[in-house]
């Protein structure tokens, strides 16, 4: 996952306006975080969140709104403050934007 994530980051740098690439970079980093687990994965999750939020700013409908779904999954799985950023209210907001 690490190597694939690094490749995705290079593509994002090369094509920064491609929302689809930001989505895939976010998905890869969140999957990597899930595979590694623990508090050490929090940095990867934050990277994934940043990529998915960037994708939403660029084109919220890219890949049929996949950024909303992936970001919602992150909010659901990541602990809340002070360790992470997960919040059920944020999930509801993201899902309402999909409708």
C-alpha positions in Angstrom: 0.0 0.0 0.0 2.8 2.4 0.8 4.3 2.1 -2.7 1.0 2.4 -4.3 0.2 5.5 -2.2 3.5 7.1 -3.2 2.6 6.5 -6.8 -0.8 8.1 -6.3 0.8 11.1 -4.7 3.1 11.5 -7.7 0.1 11.5 -10.0 -1.7 14.0 -7.8 1.3 16.3 -8.0 1.4 15.9 -11.7 -2.3 16.5 -12.2 -3.5 18.5 -9.2 -6.8 19.4 -10.7 -7.9 15.8 -11.3 -10.4 15.1 -8.6 -10.4 11.4 -9.5 -6.7 11.1 -8.7 -7.3 12.7 -5.3 -10.1 10.2 -4.6 -7.9 7.3 -5.4 -5.1 8.7 -3.4 -7.5 9.0 -0.4 -8.8 5.5 -0.9 -5.3 4.1 -1.0 -4.2 5.9 2.1 -7.3 5.0 4.1 -6.9 1.3 3.1 -3.2 1.5 4.1 -4.3 2.9 7.5 -6.8 0.1 7.9 -4.1 -2.5 7.2 -1.6 -1.0 9.5 -4.0 -0.1 12.3 -3.4 1.5 15.7 -2.5 5.1 16.5 0.3 5.0 13.9 -2.4 4.9 11.2 -3.8 8.3 12.2 -1.3 10.2 10.0 -2.4 8.1 7.0 -6.0 8.7 7.8 -5.4 12.5 7.9 -3.7 12.3 4.5 -6.7 10.4 3.1 -9.1 13.0 4.6 -7.2 15.8 3.0 -7.2 14.1 -0.4 -10.9 13.4 -0.3 -11.7 16.9 0.8 -9.6 18.3 -2.1 -11.5 16.0 -4.5 -14.8 17.4 -3.2 -13.7 20.9 -3.7 -12.6 20.2 -7.3 -15.5 18.1 -8.4 -18.0 16.6 -5.9 -19.5 14.4 -8.5 -16.2 12.7 -9.7 -16.4 9.0 -9.7 -20.1 9.2 -9.0 -19.6 11.0 -5.7 -17.1 8.4 -4.3 -15.3 11.1 -2.2 -18.5 11.5 -0.1 -18.7 7.8 0.5 -15.1 7.3 1.3 -15.0 10.4 3.6 -18.1 9.2 5.3 -16.5 5.8 6.0 -13.4 7.6 7.5 -15.6 9.7 9.8 -17.4 6.5 10.9 -14.2 4.5 11.5 -11.9 7.1 13.0 -12.2 7.9 16.7 -13.5 11.3 17.7 -11.5 14.2 19.2 -9.0 14.3 20.8 -7.5 11.3 19.0 -9.0 11.8 15.6 -11.8 13.6 13.7 -14.6 11.0 13.5 -18.1 12.5 14.2 -21.5 11.1 13.4 -22.9 14.6 12.7 -20.3 15.0 10.0 -21.3 11.7 8.4 -25.0 12.8 8.3 -23.9 16.1 6.6 -21.9 14.2 4.0 -24.7 11.8 3.2 -27.3 14.5 3.0 -25.1 16.2 0.3 -25.3 13.1 -1.7 -29.0 13.2 -2.0 
